[in-house]
Amino acid sequence: ASAREIDASAREIDVGAREIDAGAREIDASAREIDASVWRSLGPGANISRAEMRGISLRQIEAIWAEIVRRVEVEEWTAIRPSADASTGASSRSPVRVRLTKETVTHHEVVRYLIQPATAARRC
């Protein structure tokens, strides 16, 4: 790769990093608005140090799904995803920010938008 191509890639990465930082600030603002009563209704929780020993109940999954459905579009959740070449469908190097829907949200966004803010006070 030429020096110009490397510089162009580095600039794209810098732009992507700035978009991620901006997204994180948006998430922090959203986290302050969480309706904690929904999470408290699911029980007190537990501190389990080993991640592989943690579980989730069907009731908790249903509550998370209800929150996703209620909030994802209203709060305009976004994520950085690889862009695709329109003619070939191949993934390109330039990431793009996309608005999420209940059909496109992934585990990563659920953790970022729901789980981490809901568990921040307990640091778990």
CYANA upper distance limits for C-alpha pairs under 8 A (distance plus 0.5 A):
  1 ALA  CA      5 GLU  CA      6.62
  1 ALA  CA      6 ILE  CA      7.12
  2 SER  CA      6 ILE  CA      6.80
  3 ALA  CA      7 ASP  CA      6.56
  4 ARG  CA      8 ALA  CA      6.55
  5 GLU  CA      9 SER  CA      6.61
  6 ILE  CA     10 ALA  CA      6.60
  7 ASP  CA     11 ARG  CA      6.70
  8 ALA  CA     12 GLU  CA      6.79
  9 SER  CA     13 ILE  CA      6.71
  9 SER  CA     93 ARG  CA      8.40
 10 ALA  CA     14 ASP  CA      6.68
 11 ARG  CA     15 VAL  CA      6.71
 12 GLU  CA     16 GLY  CA      6.66
 12 GLU  CA     94 SER  CA      6.88
 13 ILE  CA     17 ALA  CA      6.59
 13 ILE  CA     94 SER  CA      8.47
 14 ASP  CA     18 ARG  CA      6.72
 15 VAL  CA     19 GLU  CA      6.74
 16 GLY  CA     20 ILE  CA      6.68
 16 GLY  CA     80 ILE  CA      8.34
 16 GLY  CA     95 PRO  CA      7.02
 16 GLY  CA     96 VAL  CA      8.29
 17 ALA  CA     21 ASP  CA      6.69
 18 ARG  CA     22 ALA  CA      6.67
 19 GLU  CA     23 GLY  CA      6.57
 19 GLU  CA     97 ARG  CA      8.20
 20 ILE  CA     24 ALA  CA      6.62
 20 ILE  CA     80 ILE  CA      7.81
 21 ASP  CA     25 ARG  CA      6.88
 22 ALA  CA     26 GLU  CA      6.87
 23 GLY  CA     27 ILE  CA      6.68
 23 GLY  CA     78 THR  CA      7.96
 23 GLY  CA     79 ALA  CA      8.33
 24 ALA  CA     28 ASP  CA      6.67
 25 ARG  CA     29 ALA  CA      6.85
 26 GLU  CA     30 SER  CA      6.73
 27 ILE  CA     31 ALA  CA      6.47
 27 ILE  CA    112 ARG  CA      7.85
 27 ILE  CA    113 TYR  CA      6.73
 28 ASP  CA     32 ARG  CA      7.08
 28 ASP  CA    117 PRO  CA      8.36
 29 ALA  CA     33 GLU  CA      7.64
 30 SER  CA     34 ILE  CA      7.41
 30 SER  CA     75 GLU  CA      8.25
 30 SER  CA    113 TYR  CA      8.09
 31 ALA  CA    113 TYR  CA      7.47
 31 ALA  CA    114 LEU  CA      8.15
 31 ALA  CA    117 PRO  CA      5.58
 31 ALA  CA    118 ALA  CA      8.13
 32 ARG  CA    117 PRO  CA      8.19
 34 ILE  CA    117 PRO  CA      8.06
 34 ILE  CA    118 ALA  CA      7.80
 35 ASP  CA     39 TRP  CA      8.20
 36 ALA  CA     40 ARG  CA      6.68
 36 ALA  CA    118 ALA  CA      7.51
 37 SER  CA     41 SER  CA      6.58
 38 VAL  CA     42 LEU  CA      7.62
 38 VAL  CA     63 ALA  CA      8.37
 39 TRP  CA     43 GLY  CA      7.96
 39 TRP  CA    118 ALA  CA      7.58
 40 ARG  CA     44 PRO  CA      7.06
 42 LEU  CA     59 ARG  CA      8.35
 42 LEU  CA     60 GLN  CA      7.23
 47 ASN  CA    124 CYS  CA      7.42
 48 ILE  CA     53 MET  CA      7.60
 48 ILE  CA     54 ARG  CA      6.90
 50 ARG  CA     54 ARG  CA      7.49
 56 ILE  CA     60 GLN  CA      6.78
 56 ILE  CA     61 ILE  CA      7.46
 57 SER  CA     61 ILE  CA      6.85
 58 LEU  CA     62 GLU  CA      6.62
 59 ARG  CA     63 ALA  CA      6.72
 60 GLN  CA     64 ILE  CA      6.66
 61 ILE  CA     65 TRP  CA      6.64
 62 GLU  CA     66 ALA  CA      6.64
 63 ALA  CA     67 GLU  CA      6.77
 64 ILE  CA     68 ILE  CA      6.71
 64 ILE  CA    114 LEU  CA      8.28
 65 TRP  CA     69 VAL  CA      6.68
 66 ALA  CA     70 ARG  CA      6.57
 67 GLU  CA     71 ARG  CA      6.36
 67 GLU  CA     72 VAL  CA      8.45
 68 ILE  CA     72 VAL  CA      5.86
 68 ILE  CA    102 LYS  CA      6.87
 68 ILE  CA    110 VAL  CA      8.12
 69 VAL  CA     73 GLU  CA      8.31
 69 VAL  CA    102 LYS  CA      6.29
 70 ARG  CA     74 VAL  CA      7.77
 71 ARG  CA     75 GLU  CA      6.07
 71 ARG  CA     76 GLU  CA      8.40
 72 VAL  CA     76 GLU  CA      6.40
 72 VAL  CA     77 TRP  CA      5.85
 72 VAL  CA    100 LEU  CA      7.15
 72 VAL  CA    101 THR  CA      6.50
 72 VAL  CA    102 LYS  CA      6.98
 73 GLU  CA     77 TRP  CA      6.94
 73 GLU  CA     99 ARG  CA      8.47
 73 GLU  CA    100 LEU  CA      7.43
 73 GLU  CA    101 THR  CA      6.50
 73 GLU  CA    102 LYS  CA      8.32
 76 GLU  CA     99 ARG  CA      6.85
 76 GLU  CA    100 LEU  CA      7.59
 77 TRP  CA     99 ARG  CA      6.41
 77 TRP  CA    100 LEU  CA      6.03
 77 TRP  CA    101 THR  CA      8.37
 77 TRP  CA    113 TYR  CA      8.41
 78 THR  CA     97 ARG  CA      6.92
 78 THR  CA     98 VAL  CA      5.92
 78 THR  CA     99 ARG  CA      4.92
 78 THR  CA    100 LEU  CA      5.85
 79 ALA  CA     97 ARG  CA      5.99
 79 ALA  CA     98 VAL  CA      6.04
 79 ALA  CA     99 ARG  CA      7.19
 79 ALA  CA    100 LEU  CA      7.47
 79 ALA  CA    109 GLU  CA      7.84
 80 ILE  CA     95 PRO  CA      6.59
 80 ILE  CA     96 VAL  CA      5.91
 80 ILE  CA     97 ARG  CA      4.90
 80 ILE  CA     98 VAL  CA      6.78
 81 ARG  CA     95 PRO  CA      5.92
 81 ARG  CA     96 VAL  CA      5.99
 81 ARG  CA     97 ARG  CA      6.78
 81 ARG  CA     98 VAL  CA      7.37
 82 PRO  CA     91 SER  CA      6.60
 82 PRO  CA     92 SER  CA      6.87
 82 PRO  CA     93 ARG  CA      7.27
 82 PRO  CA     94 SER  CA      6.85
 82 PRO  CA     95 PRO  CA      4.87
 82 PRO  CA     96 VAL  CA      6.61
 83 SER  CA     91 SER  CA      6.26
 83 SER  CA     92 SER  CA      6.05
 83 SER  CA     93 ARG  CA      7.80
 83 SER  CA     94 SER  CA      6.57
 83 SER  CA     95 PRO  CA      5.93
 83 SER  CA     96 VAL  CA      6.25
 84 ALA  CA     88 THR  CA      8.32
 84 ALA  CA     89 GLY  CA      5.69
 84 ALA  CA     90 ALA  CA      5.82
 84 ALA  CA     91 SER  CA      4.89
 84 ALA  CA     92 SER  CA      6.09
 85 ASP  CA     89 GLY  CA      5.39
 85 ASP  CA     90 ALA  CA      5.86
 85 ASP  CA     91 SER  CA      6.80
 85 ASP  CA     92 SER  CA      6.96
100 LEU  CA    104 THR  CA      6.11
100 LEU  CA    105 VAL  CA      6.19
101 THR  CA    105 VAL  CA      6.52
105 VAL  CA    109 GLU  CA      6.67
105 VAL  CA    110 VAL  CA      7.64
106 THR  CA    110 VAL  CA      6.91
107 HIS  CA    111 VAL  CA      6.68
108 HIS  CA    112 ARG  CA      6.74
109 GLU  CA    113 TYR  CA      6.29
109 GLU  CA    114 LEU  CA      8.39
110 VAL  CA    114 LEU  CA      5.87
110 VAL  CA    115 ILE  CA      6.95
111 VAL  CA    115 ILE  CA      5.07
111 VAL  CA    116 GLN  CA      6.18
112 ARG  CA    116 GLN  CA      6.18
112 ARG  CA    117 PRO  CA      7.86
113 TYR  CA    117 PRO  CA      7.20
114 LEU  CA    118 ALA  CA      6.51
115 ILE  CA    119 THR  CA      6.57
116 GLN  CA    120 ALA  CA      6.21
117 PRO  CA    121 ALA  CA      8.47
119 THR  CA    123 ARG  CA      6.60
119 THR  CA    124 CYS  CA      6.29
120 ALA  CA    124 CYS  CA      7.22
